[in-house]
């Protein structure tokens, strides 16, 4: 039995949650994967996983062993990368995780340009509304939103800043009127974007103080692009990240309300593990984003701040 091969199998089974998924990821059969893990447990004389028909669960010994395996395999990967020059030549699979909106509106268009520059890199982009555990789930880079740099052992590079804008369809405003102050939003249907990255309330701050609007229950959804479509149909007033609102503003299907306010201001960060020999595909991807995203965001800001797109 190759102990390092068995360790990789064990780690991937835990990460994917099944023998079948781990086998597919590693290019083994399910039977081979199961046998390697059984041989590993036999050699250790310890049970690493509790198996049932529904799920796999780490034992206490398995949890400790998993941590050591990741450390050892990471060191081996670094050693191989140094020897093979992976820190010099961008190639292989780049596993990127991003929030859904950022992935659709910003990253997907940039992936094509990045792979033109580095054709030996294959990009695997995963979109999710939740913040993943980068180390546990095997991503190379996570693109996320935060008011401050997340406190972790990861390296964080700031890529730019975004904010959210109050928006509504011209058809809705024709019938309901245009709110001129935050207080007037109480008289409107305020739609609720349910997103763990943003607070539920809309907080307006100015020289007179702070005013909070809480969206109602007329409509709620957890993806900003779906919220934009509902608002375009005239359902009500919504709060959208600027990178989502720009397309609707350019089409004229939404306009900006209360343009003197910027809500939910956050920074975009690229997070990745700290390693002595940083893989070239990770380094070039992050540097590429640091160059390109600020230019895209500058264009977005020019659109949402253009009075031509205001009510």
C-alpha positions in Angstrom: 0.0 0.0 0.0 1.2 3.5 -1.0 0.7 5.4 2.3 0.6 8.8 0.6 -1.9 7.5 -2.0 -4.1 6.2 0.8 -3.8 9.6 2.6 -5.0 11.4 -0.5 -7.9 9.0 -0.8 -8.9 9.5 2.8 -8.7 13.3 2.5 -10.7 13.4 -0.7 -13.4 11.0 0.7 -13.9 13.4 3.6 -13.9 16.5 1.4 -16.5 15.1 -1.1 -18.5 13.1 1.5 -18.7 9.9 -0.5 -16.5 7.2 -2.0 -18.1 7.6 -5.4 -17.3 11.3 -5.7 -13.8 10.8 -4.3 -13.2 8.0 -6.8 -14.3 10.3 -9.7 -12.1 13.1 -8.6 -9.1 10.9 -8.2 -9.7 8.8 -11.3 -10.1 5.5 -9.4 -13.0 3.1 -9.2 -15.2 3.2 -6.2 -14.0 -0.3 -5.2 -10.4 0.8 -5.4 -11.1 3.9 -3.2 -13.0 1.8 -0.6 -10.2 -0.8 -0.6 -7.4 1.8 -0.1 -9.2 3.3 2.8 -9.8 -0.1 4.4 -6.1 -1.0 4.0 -5.2 2.4 5.6 -7.4 1.7 8.6 -6.0 -1.8 8.9 -2.4 -0.6 8.8 -3.3 2.0 11.5 -5.4 -0.4 13.5 -7.9 2.4 13.9 -11.3 3.3 12.5 -11.1 6.7 10.7 -14.7 6.9 9.3 -18.0 5.6 10.5 -19.9 4.4 7.5 -23.7 4.1 7.1 -26.0 3.9 4.1 -26.8 7.6 4.4 -23.5 9.3 5.4 -19.9 9.2 6.4 -18.7 10.6 9.7 -15.2 11.2 11.0 -14.2 9.4 14.2 -12.2 11.3 16.8 -9.1 9.5 15.6 -10.0 10.2 12.0 -10.4 14.0 12.7 -6.9 14.2 14.2 -5.4 12.1 11.4 -7.2 14.2 8.7 -5.4 17.3 10.1 -2.0 15.6 9.9 -2.7 14.2 6.4 -3.5 17.6 5.1 -0.3 19.0 6.6 1.8 16.2 5.2 0.2 16.3 1.7 0.6 20.1 1.6 4.3 19.8 2.4 4.7 17.1 -0.3 2.8 19.4 -2.8 5.0 22.3 -2.0 8.1 20.1 -2.4 6.9 18.8 -5.7 5.9 22.3 -6.9 9.3 23.7 -6.1 11.1 20.8 -7.9 8.8 20.9 -10.9 8.7 24.7 -11.2 5.0 25.1 -10.6 5.8 28.4 -8.9 7.3 29.5 -12.2 4.9 28.2 -14.9 1.1 28.7 -14.6 -0.5 25.3 -15.5 -3.0 22.8 -14.2 -6.4 23.1 -12.6 -7.2 26.4 -10.8 -10.0 25.9 -8.4 -11.8 29.2 -7.7 -14.9 29.7 -5.4 -16.9 32.9 -5.5 -20.2 34.4 -4.3 -22.8 33.9 -7.0 -23.2 37.6 -8.0 -19.4 38.3 -8.2 -18.9 35.1 -10.2 -21.6 35.8 -12.8 -21.0 39.6 -13.2 -17.3 39.9 -12.7 -15.3 36.7 -12.8 -16.9 34.7 -15.6 -16.1 37.3 -18.2 -12.5 37.7 -16.9 -11.8 33.9 -16.9 -11.9 33.9 -20.7 -9.3 36.7 -20.9 -7.1 35.0 -18.2 -7.1 31.6 -20.0 -6.1 33.4 -23.3 -3.0 34.7 -21.4 -2.3 31.3 -19.7 -3.7 28.5 -21.9 -2.1 25.8 -19.8 -4.5 26.7 -16.9 -8.0 25.1 -16.6 -10.3 27.1 -14.4 -12.9 25.4 -12.2 -15.2 28.1 -11.0 -17.7 27.2 -8.2 -20.4 29.7 -7.2 -22.1 29.7 -3.8 -23.9 32.1 -1.5 -22.0 30.8 1.5 -18.5 31.4 2.7 -16.6 28.1 2.2 -13.7 26.6 4.3 -11.0 27.0 1.7 -8.7 24.5 3.2 -11.3 21.8 3.8 -13.0 22.1 0.4 -9.8 22.1 -1.7 -10.2 25.5 -3.4 -7.1 27.4 -4.5 -8.6 30.9 -4.3 -11.9 32.2 -2.7 -13.3 35.5 -3.9 -15.5 37.0 -1.2 -17.1 40.2 0.1 -16.3 41.7 3.5 -16.3 45.0 5.3 -12.9 44.1 6.6 -10.2 41.6 5.8 -11.3 38.3 7.2 -9.3 37.3 10.3 -7.8 33.9 9.3 -4.5 32.2 8.5 -5.2 32.9 4.8 -3.5 35.5 2.7 -6.0 38.2 1.6 -5.6 40.6 -1.3 -8.1 43.5 -1.7 -9.4 43.7 -5.3 -11.7 46.6 -5.1 -14.9 48.0 -3.4 -18.6 47.8 -4.1 -21.8 49.3 -2.7 -25.5 48.8 -3.1 -28.1 51.1 -4.7 -31.8 51.6 -4.3 -33.5 50.8 -7.6 -37.0 50.5 -9.1 -38.6 50.1 -12.6 -39.9 53.2 -14.3 -43.2 51.5 -14.7 -43.5 51.0 -10.9 -42.6 54.6 -10.2 -45.1 55.9 -12.7 -47.9 54.4 -10.6 -46.4 54.7 -7.1 -44.4 57.9 -7.3 -40.7 58.6 -6.7 -39.5 58.5 -3.1 -37.4 61.6 -2.3 -36.3 60.6 1.2 -35.6 57.3 3.0 -38.7 57.9 5.1 -40.9 57.9 2.0 -39.8 54.3 1.3 -42.2 53.2 4.1 -45.0 54.0 1.6 -43.5 51.6 -1.0 -43.2 47.9 -1.6 -39.6 47.2 -0.5 -38.3 43.9 -1.7 -36.1 41.7 0.5 -32.8 40.3 -0.7 -31.9 37.4 1.6 -28.1 37.2 1.5 -25.7 36.2 4.3 -23.2 38.7 3.1 -25.6 41.6 3.6 -27.8 42.7 6.5 -31.5 42.5 6.1 -32.1 46.2 6.9 -31.4 49.2 4.7 -29.4 51.8 6.8 -29.3 55.4 5.5 -26.7 57.7 7.1 -26.3 61.4 6.6 -25.5 64.5 8.6 -28.9 64.3 10.4 -28.2 60.8 11.6 -29.3 57.3 10.7 -32.5 55.9 9.4 -33.3 52.2 9.0 -35.8 50.6 6.5 -36.8 47.0 6.9 -38.0 45.4 3.6 -41.4 43.7 3.8 -42.5 40.2 3.0 -44.1 40.9 -0.4 -41.2 39.2 -2.1 -37.9 37.8 -1.0 -35.1 35.9 -2.9 -31.5 35.0 -2.2 -29.9 35.8 -5.6 -29.5 39.5 -6.6 -30.0 38.7 -10.3 -33.4 37.3 -9.6 -34.2 40.3 -7.5 -33.3 42.6 -10.4 -35.7 40.7 -12.7 -38.5 41.0 -10.2 -38.0 44.7 -9.8 -37.8 45.2 -13.6 -41.2 43.6 -13.8 -42.5 46.4 -11.5 -42.8 44.4 -8.3 -41.4 47.2 -6.1 -38.2 48.9 -4.8 -35.1 46.9 -4.3 -31.5 47.2 -3.0 -29.0 45.8 -5.5 -25.2 45.5 -5.5 -23.9 48.0 -8.0 -22.3 45.3 -10.2 -25.8 43.7 -10.6 -27.7 47.0 -11.1 -25.5 48.3 -13.9 -27.0 46.1 -16.6 -30.5 47.1 -15.7 -29.6 50.7 -15.7 -28.0 50.5 -19.1 -31.1 48.8 -20.5 -33.4 51.4 -18.9 -35.4 48.7 -17.1 -34.4 50.1 -13.6 -33.4 53.5 -12.4 -31.5 54.6 -9.3 -33.4 56.2 -6.3 -31.9 58.3 -3.6 -28.6 58.5 -5.4 -27.0 60.5 -2.5 -26.8 57.3 -0.5 -24.5 54.3 -0.9 -25.5 51.3 1.2 -23.7 48.0 2.2 -20.2 49.2 1.2 -17.9 46.2 1.1 -14.5 45.2 -0.2 -13.8 42.3 -2.6 -11.0 40.0 -1.4 -9.1 37.2 -2.9 -8.2 34.6 -0.2 -5.7 31.8 -0.6 -3.5 29.6 1.6 -0.1 30.9 2.8 2.6 28.8 1.3 6.3 29.3 0.9 6.1 28.4 -2.8 3.0 29.9 -4.2 1.7 28.1 -7.3 2.1 30.2 -10.4 -1.5 29.8 -11.5 -2.7 31.2 -8.1 -0.2 34.1 -8.2 -1.0 35.0 -11.8 -4.8 34.7 -11.3 -4.7 37.0 -8.2 -2.4 39.5 -10.0 -4.6 39.5 -13.0 -7.7 40.2 -10.9 -5.9 43.0 -9.1 -5.3 44.7 -12.4 -8.6 44.0 -14.1 -11.3 44.2 -11.4 -10.7 47.9 -10.4 -11.1 48.9 -14.0 -14.4 47.0 -14.2 -15.7 48.5 -11.0 -14.7 52.0 -12.1 -16.9 51.6 -15.1 -19.8 50.3 -12.9 -19.5 53.3 -10.6 -19.6 55.7 -13.5 -22.8 54.2 -14.7 -24.7 54.2 -11.3 -23.4 57.7 -10.6 -24.6 59.0 -14.0 -27.7 61.2 -13.5 -29.0 59.8 -16.8 -29.8 56.6 -14.9 -31.5 58.3 -11.9 -35.3 58.7 -11.4 
